[in-house]
Amino acid sequence: MTIKDLQNDVDKWITTIGVRYFSELTNMAILTEEVGELARIISRTYGEQSFKKETTEDKKKEMLADEMADVLWVLTCLANQTGVNLESAIKKNILKKTGRDIDRHKNNPKLM
């Protein structure tokens, strides 16, 4: 699936099953909520916090993937609503980071 396909599939789902997009402000709040849920899974999987009950590694990976997909879904909704072509935007962003950081990380003693 390309990013363009993702944007098209989300738009089709929203307009056929979801009825309509929530407002941009509502979707921003939902995105923040979803990022928090992703943070909770990461803090329990890789940090010092623990899950409330025994959780298998497979279940942790499944939950992590699901939360990442939720974040991507809402971000895609916001892109669709605001007319952002995510495929074009990420290509431009990679070029920006490459030009800005071409030697920055290689010369960072903290990363050695």
PAMAR-162887 format. One line per 3 residues: number of its first residue (from 1); their letters; for each residue x, y, z of C-alpha. Coordinates in nm, 2 decimals, always signed. Each point is the difference from the previous one (the first is absolute). Layout:
BEGIN
NUM) a) X Y Z  ...
END
This chain:
BEGIN
1) mti) +0.00 +0.00 +0.00  +0.13 +0.34 -0.09  -0.06 +0.31 +0.22
4) kdl) -0.23 +0.12 -0.28  -0.19 -0.32 +0.02  -0.02 +0.04 +0.38
7) qnd) -0.15 +0.35 -0.03  -0.25 -0.12 -0.26  -0.10 -0.31 +0.20
10) vdk) -0.05 +0.21 +0.32  -0.20 +0.25 -0.19  -0.22 -0.27 -0.15
13) wit) -0.06 -0.16 +0.34  -0.08 +0.34 +0.16  -0.25 +0.10 -0.27
16) tig) -0.17 -0.34 -0.02  +0.02 -0.16 +0.35  +0.10 +0.29 +0.22
19) vry) -0.26 +0.24 -0.15  +0.23 +0.30 +0.01  +0.32 +0.13 +0.14
22) fse) +0.01 +0.13 +0.36  +0.11 +0.36 +0.01  +0.37 +0.07 -0.03
25) ltn) +0.01 +0.11 +0.37  -0.18 -0.32 +0.11  +0.24 -0.21 -0.21
28) mai) +0.30 +0.19 +0.15  -0.13 -0.09 +0.35  -0.05 -0.36 -0.11
31) lte) +0.35 -0.01 -0.14  +0.13 +0.12 +0.33  -0.19 -0.28 +0.18
34) evg) +0.12 -0.26 -0.24  +0.37 +0.11 +0.05  -0.06 -0.03 +0.37
37) ela) -0.12 -0.36 -0.04  +0.30 -0.07 -0.21  +0.23 +0.15 +0.27
40) rii) -0.17 -0.22 +0.27  +0.08 -0.32 -0.20  +0.36 +0.11 -0.06
43) srt) +0.06 +0.10 +0.36  -0.13 -0.34 +0.12  +0.19 -0.20 -0.27
46) yge) +0.33 +0.19 +0.00  +0.00 +0.21 +0.31  -0.03 -0.05 +0.38
49) qsf) -0.38 -0.03 +0.02  -0.17 -0.34 -0.01  -0.32 -0.13 -0.15
52) kke) -0.29 -0.05 +0.25  -0.01 -0.37 -0.09  +0.24 -0.25 -0.17
55) tte) +0.04 +0.09 -0.36  +0.17 -0.21 -0.26  +0.26 +0.14 -0.24
58) dkk) -0.24 -0.08 -0.29  -0.28 +0.20 +0.17  +0.24 +0.29 +0.07
61) kem) +0.10 +0.01 -0.37  -0.37 -0.02 -0.11  -0.10 +0.29 +0.24
64) lad) +0.30 +0.21 -0.12  -0.09 -0.05 -0.36  -0.37 +0.08 +0.06
67) ema) +0.08 +0.32 +0.18  +0.25 +0.11 -0.27  -0.27 -0.07 -0.26
70) dvl) -0.25 +0.21 +0.20  +0.25 +0.29 +0.00  +0.05 -0.04 -0.37
73) wvl) -0.37 -0.02 -0.07  -0.08 +0.33 +0.18  +0.30 +0.18 -0.15
76) tcl) -0.12 -0.12 -0.34  -0.35 +0.14 +0.07  +0.16 +0.34 +0.09
79) anq) +0.21 +0.00 -0.32  -0.31 -0.08 -0.21  -0.20 +0.27 +0.17
82) tgv) +0.26 +0.27 -0.04  +0.11 -0.09 -0.35  +0.34 -0.13 +0.09
85) nle) +0.15 -0.26 -0.24  +0.19 -0.21 +0.25  +0.21 -0.17 -0.26
88) sai) +0.13 +0.33 -0.13  +0.04 +0.14 +0.35  +0.21 -0.29 +0.12
91) kkn) +0.23 +0.01 -0.30  +0.06 +0.37 +0.06  +0.05 -0.06 +0.37
94) ilk) +0.27 -0.27 -0.08  +0.18 +0.24 -0.23  -0.01 +0.27 +0.27
97) ktg) +0.14 -0.23 +0.27  +0.27 -0.13 -0.24  +0.12 +0.34 -0.09
100) rdi) -0.01 +0.13 +0.36  +0.14 -0.31 +0.17  +0.24 -0.14 -0.26
103) drh) +0.29 +0.00 +0.25  -0.17 +0.10 +0.32  -0.06 -0.35 +0.14
106) knn) +0.33 -0.15 -0.13  +0.18 +0.27 +0.20  -0.20 -0.03 +0.32
109) pkl) +0.22 -0.16 +0.27  -0.32 -0.08 +0.19  -0.08 -0.25 -0.27
112) m) +0.34 -0.17 -0.01
END
